Amino acid sequence: MQDFCYLGSITSSPLDDLRRRRCMAWSVSWKLETVWCAQSRNLETKLSLFDSLVLSAMLYGAETWPISTQMNQLINSFAISAYRIMTGVKRLDKVRNTTVLRSVSRNDLIHTVHDRQLRFVGHMLRKIPDCAVSCDSTAFLFFLLSTRVFVTQQRW
């Protein structure tokens, strides 16, 4: 099957779709560079702008992505880099990613993707008329479980 774009998502390759969305999110993020670097803005304002403008561009359609280890790494590295820009912490400062996440009071971004996927599965299961679980929804749930959506690997 040939790749094509449908409603802003590349249908046949979730990894290509993630890479494309990541570029779009960086584009939005760099347009807001003056906001991220401004000392007069508090962190709460920066994070709410990040959630509403940048993450919405990146995570559109993430509910249907089967998450691989490479995708997990791309998603989390994007968030950590953006949080470092917002807080003014540079890589050369040798501050651990966990410290950066604690400073912005956030978890890894992959947890947000997992929450969206679980919410999507819940919507799919509730949409089925006259029965609690059908074969299609059960198969979809097992598909999500088999792609290791719920297991994240930590790197030390």
Backbone hydrogen bonds, N-H to C=O, Kabsch-Sander energy under -0.5 kcal/mol:
donor,donor_aa,acceptor,acceptor_aa,energy
6,Y,4,F,-0.5
6,Y,9,S,-3.0
9,S,6,Y,-1.8
11,T,4,F,-2.2
11,T,9,S,-0.6
17,D,13,S,-2.2
18,L,14,P,-2.6
19,R,15,L,-2.4
20,R,16,D,-2.4
21,R,17,D,-2.6
22,R,18,L,-2.6
23,C,19,R,-1.9
24,M,20,R,-2.0
25,A,21,R,-2.6
26,W,22,R,-2.4
27,S,23,C,-2.1
28,V,24,M,-2.1
29,S,25,A,-2.6
30,W,26,W,-2.8
31,K,27,S,-1.3
32,L,28,V,-0.8
32,L,29,S,-0.8
33,E,30,W,-1.3
35,V,32,L,-0.7
36,W,32,L,-2.2
37,C,33,E,-2.3
38,A,34,T,-0.8
46,K,42,N,-1.7
47,L,43,L,-2.7
48,S,44,E,-2.1
49,L,45,T,-2.1
50,F,46,K,-2.4
51,D,47,L,-2.6
52,S,48,S,-2.3
53,L,49,L,-2.6
54,V,49,L,-0.8
54,V,50,F,-0.8
55,L,50,F,-2.7
56,S,51,D,-0.6
57,A,53,L,-0.8
58,M,54,V,-1.9
59,L,55,L,-3.1
62,A,59,L,-2.0
64,T,61,G,-1.5
65,W,62,A,-1.1
67,I,65,W,-0.8
72,N,68,S,-2.5
73,Q,69,T,-2.1
74,L,70,Q,-2.2
75,I,71,M,-2.6
76,N,72,N,-2.3
77,S,73,Q,-2.4
78,F,74,L,-1.7
79,A,75,I,-1.8
80,I,76,N,-2.5
81,S,77,S,-2.3
82,A,78,F,-2.3
83,Y,79,A,-2.7
84,R,80,I,-2.3
85,I,81,S,-1.9
86,M,82,A,-2.3
87,T,83,Y,-2.3
88,G,84,R,-1.2
89,V,84,R,-1.5
90,K,88,G,-0.6
93,D,90,K,-1.1
94,K,91,R,-1.8
95,V,90,K,-0.5
100,V,96,R,-1.8
101,L,97,N,-2.6
102,R,98,T,-2.1
103,S,99,T,-2.1
104,V,100,V,-1.3
105,S,102,R,-0.8
106,R,101,L,-2.5
111,H,108,D,-1.4
112,T,108,D,-0.6
112,T,109,L,-0.7
113,V,109,L,-1.6
114,H,110,I,-2.4
115,D,111,H,-2.3
116,R,112,T,-2.2
117,Q,113,V,-2.4
118,L,114,H,-2.6
119,R,115,D,-2.4
120,F,116,R,-2.2
121,V,117,Q,-2.4
122,G,118,L,-2.4
123,H,119,R,-2.2
124,M,120,F,-2.4
125,L,121,V,-2.6
126,R,122,G,-2.1
127,K,123,H,-1.4
128,I,124,M,-0.5
128,I,125,L,-0.7
131,C,128,I,-0.6
138,T,134,S,-2.1
139,A,135,C,-2.5
140,F,136,D,-2.2
141,L,137,S,-2.4
142,F,138,T,-2.6
143,F,139,A,-2.1
144,L,140,F,-2.2
145,L,141,L,-2.2
146,S,142,F,-2.5
147,T,143,F,-1.3
148,R,145,L,-1.3
149,V,144,L,-1.7
151,V,148,R,-0.5
152,T,150,F,-0.6
